[in-house]
Amino acid sequence: MEGERPVEGPALFELDENGKRTAVAGVPPDYFSADGQRWGSPTYRWDRIAQQNFRWWIDRFRMMPAVGDSPLFIGALKDLVLRAAEVPHEQSATA
């Protein structure tokens, strides 16, 4: 599974009733890519994360120095700050 693992708080991710992704992170077509980009990371339920006062993100950032995983930190920061667009999960790998 690419990106974040929805088993870590599945209610905080865009999943269907069977736990399958309904969308993944990406960006729409633009000047740099006519097809857009499909990053493959699951998308978040920001409404639910906000209802929990962003506890999931706070806990995640607190554990990062202990883990020492800078790619995880960069990926989390990208997702948090950019709030990537949603791409249908079944859409092709390039868009």
Secondary structure, DSSP 8 states (H G I E B T S, - for coil): --SS-TTSSGGGB-B-TTS-BSEEEEE---SS-TT-EEEEEE-B-HHHHHHTTTHHHHHHHHHHHHHT-HHHHHHHHHHHHH--EEEETTS-TT-
